[in-house]
Amino acid sequence: MTIRLDAPNRRGLMLGAAAAAVTAGLPGAAGAKAPMLRSQSPYYYRFTLGDAEATMVSDGTLPLGDPHANFLGLTPAEMDAQLNSNFLPLSNAVLEQNILILNTGSKLVLFDTGMGSLKLFGPTTGKLLTTMRQAGIDPKDIDAVVMSHAHVDHCGGCVADDGTPHFPNAQYYISQADFDYWTDPAKVPASFGAFLDTARKNLLPIRDRLVFVKDGQEFLPGIQALAAPGHSVGHMIFMITSGKDSLCYLGDLTHHPVLLMEKPLTEFAYDTDPKQSAQTRLRMLTMLAKNRIPVLAYHFAWPGIGHVADNGQGGFRYYPQAMKMEL
């Protein structure tokens, strides 16, 4: 039997007419279209890490703009091929800002603070305090704020515009190299003026609460700093261990799950030292892949948890971990 797809199906037409007749008899059927809700689910996700409880919140999406202008060292054809094969747009690299809050049982630790009120990348950032409250976490309960580095999207939410700390009971942790560099007008290039202003606005008012962390130091129970310089002079990543579980918080070791992974020596326009950053990325990702350590990537697609693996071609592939909705 041959079915003509371009011809009306008599039985289908009859069933459709019958259904329409039944629907027409229901109350309110004439306007039965559901309204557009124009709202999204709360922007948080919770999971367990050993004996700790981890909550992901967000400062919102960060549209970086044209990837060809921000990721350097690939030809346009090479970049487009990488993006196309991974079903990613060619015109705008949209990053997430995945912020971890770790409840160890004795301390509530926040990792990075987002953009604050600065709208350098558009109106979708600055959601940290809102998403924390959606997750049932009061900023006053934060005991420690750990910053991977002093760029605008990592230290920008430490204080309000009037200088009042958003986390009034917290101790703050960062590398001294990054504090010294990004708060010094003599060191920061003029093209990074917004970065200088943001670091000074957010870090100088809390200077008396800042603790400088060093490479290899376990500065909080189960949280070890690992120097990963290049993206900024004192950029750190953090190895988090609880019970039998570990997770590496990558900060800005890699901003993109494809363009800085498939060819990790690709450079990023916002790096202080692009060559050093690329070598650091290669070294750290090699270690993480070899040891099969789960990672938390600040800028990868929400919520940014997964694994990295050697792709057999001198680079890496990112495998996102499915969200588990049962604790």
N, C-alpha and C positions, 0 to 999 in steps of 0.2 A: 504494500500500500504506500502511495506517495502522499506526503503531507505538504500542501502548498502554504509556505509561511506568509505569502503575500495575500492570501485569500481569507475572508472572514470565516471563522469556525462557528458553524451553526449552533453546536451544543454550548460552546463558550458564550456566544451571544445570548442564548436563552438563559444560562445560569446567571450571567451578569445582569440581565434585565430583572430576573427574579430577586436577586440580592438587592438591587436598587429599590424595588417595590417594597421589600421588607424594611429597609433602612428608612425609606420615606415615611413609614408609619411610626418611627420612634420619636419620642419627645426631643425637640431641638435638632432634629436631623437636618433641617435646612441649613444650619450653620455649624456643622459637626467638625469643622477643621479646628485642631488644637492650636492654641496660641504659641508663638515662638517665645521660649522662656528667657533667652538671652542671659543665662547665668551658667556658671560652671561649678563643679564640685570644689570643696575646700582644697587648698593648695598645700597639702601635707601628706606624708606617708610614714608609717611607723613599722619598725622591725626590731628583732632582737639580735644582739651581737654578744655572744657568750652570756655573761651575767648582767650585761648592760642593756638598756633600752635606748634605741636610736630613733630619732625623729628627723625626717627630712622636711624642711620648709623652704620657701623660695623668696628671692627678692624680685622675681619676675623675669621675663625674657629680655634678652639684650640683643637687639638687631645690630650686628656689627657692620653691615653693608656689603659692598662688592667684595667677594672673596678674592678676586684677582688683585685687588689693591692691598689686601691684608695678609695674604699668605704668599710668600716669595720664594722663587727658585724653581718653580714649575712653569713650563710653557702654558699659554692659555689652553692649548689642545690637551695637554696632560691633565690640567686641573679639571677641565670640563669632562674628560673621560672618567676621572675618579668620581666626580659628583654625579654624573649621569648613571654610572653603574651602581651607585648606592641610592638612587632615587632622591637626590638632594638638589635644591634649586641652584641655578647658576648665578643669580643676581644678588642674593642676600644671604649671608651666613648668620643665622639666628642662633645665638647661644643661650643656654639656660644659666641660672645662678642657683645651684643646688647647695643649700646651706644645711649642715649637719648640726643637730643638737643631741649630745650624748649624755644620758643620765647613768652615771656609774653606780648609783646607789648612795654615794657620799658627795658627789659634785654634779652640777649641771653645766656642761661645757658646750659653748657655741663656737663653731668654726667659721670665721669670716663674717662680715656684716653687710655686704652688698653696697649699693650706690647711695643710700640715704636719699636726700632730696635732690641730688644732682641729676639733671635730665640730659646728660651729654649724649646718650644714645637713644633718646626718645622717651615717651611717657609710660612705658610698660615696666620700668624698674621702680625700686623704692617700696616694695611690698613686704619687706621682712617683718616689721612689727605686726602687720595685719595677719600674715600667715602664721606667725607664732601664736597669736591669740586664737586663730582658727584651730590650731593644734592643742589648745588648752594650756599654753605655756606663758607665764607672766614674765616679761623682761626683767622684773625685779628679782626673780628667782635664779637668774644666771649667775653662777659663781666664777666662771672663767670664760674669757673671750680669747680664742686662739686665732691669730692671723697669719696666713701663709706669706703675705707680703703687703706692701703699703700702696698698692694701686687703688684707683678710685672705686672699683667694684668689689673690693675686699675689705677696705677700712672705712668706706664712706658712710656707714651707718652706725658708727660708734657714738656719735653725739647728735643732738638736735641742732637746728640752725642757731639757737641762742647759746650753744655751748654746753647745755645740760646733758649729762651722760644718759644714753638710752638704757644702759645696764648699770645702775648706780651701785650695785653691790658686788660687781665683778672685779677680778684681777685680770689684767690684759697681758698677752704674750705675743712677742714678735722678735725677729732678729734685730740686733743693734745696727747691722749694716744697712738694713732697709730703712729703719727709723732715721739714722743719720743722713742717708742720701736723700730721701724723699721729703724731708722737712727743711732742707738746706737750699735756699735760692741760688747759691753759688754753684751747686752741683747739677740741679735739674735743668735740662735744656728748655729754652723758651717755648718750643713746640709742645711741651708737656706741662704748660702752665696750670691747666685744670687739675693735673695730678699733684703738683706741688701745693696748690691751694687746698685741695681736699685732704691731703695728708696733714698739713698744718692745722686745718680746722678740726680734724678728728683726733689727732694724736697728741697735740700739744696740751689740750685741756686735761688729758688723762695721764700726763707724763709721770706723775707721782704714783700711778697705779701700774705702770708698765714694768714687766719683767722681760729681760732679754734672754732668749733661748739660744743654745749652741748646738752645733751638729753632733748628733749621737746622744743628746741629753734626754733622759726621761724626766721631763719637767713637771708632769702630772702623772699620777699612777696610771700606768698602761698606755701613756701617750709619749712617743719618742719623736724628736725632731730629726729630720734628715736634710742636710743642705742640698739644695737643687738650684744652684745659681745660673744666671743667664737671662731668664725672663726679667728678673730684677736682681740687683746685686746681692740681696740676702734672701732670696726666695727659698722657702722651706716646704717640704711635704711632711706628712705625719703618719707614722705607723701606729695604729691603734690596736691594742690587744686586750681582750677580756675573756677569761676562761680559756677555752681551746680555740677561740676564734680570733682572726686578725682581719684588718681592713686598712688599706692605705689611702689616705686622703691626699689627692694629687694636687690640689690647688690649681695652679696654672702650668703644670708640667706639660700638658697638652690641651689646647683649646678646642680641638675639632676631632671627632671620632674617625675621620677619614684623611683629611688633608695633612695632618701632622702625624699620622699613624702609618699609612701605607708607605710613605717615604719620610721617615722621621727627621731627616736632615733638612727638610723644608723649613723655611724660616718664617717668623711671625713679625709683623710690622711693629708691634708694641714691645718687642724684646729690647732690653737695655743692651745686651750683647748677644745678637742672634746666633753667632757661631758657637759660643759657649752654651747657650740655651739648647741648641740642637744636639750637641754632644751629651749634655746632661740628660736630655729626653731619651736618647738612645741607650745610655747606660742604665738609667732607672727603669725604663720599660723592659729592658732585657732581664734585669733582676726580678721584676714582678712577674714576667711571663714564665721565667724558669722555675720560680717557686710557686706558681699558681696562686698568688695572693690576690684576693678580691680587691677591687679598687673602687673609689668614689671620685668621680670626675666632676669638678665644679661646673664646667661649662657644657657637658654632654646632655643629650636628651633626658628629660625628667624620668626617674629621679637620679640618674647618673651612676647607678651601681652595676658592676659587671666584672669581667675579666679581660685581660689583654693576653694575646697569644702571638707567637712568632708566625708570620705568614709565609715563611719559607722563601721570601724574596728580599731579605734584608730589612723588612719592616714588620708591622704588627697589624693585627685585626682586633677590634673591640667587640666583645660578646656581651650585650646587655643582659642583665639578670631579670627574670620576670618578677613583677611585684607579687608578694604573697599577702593576701588580705586577711589571713588568720594569724594571730599572734600565738 
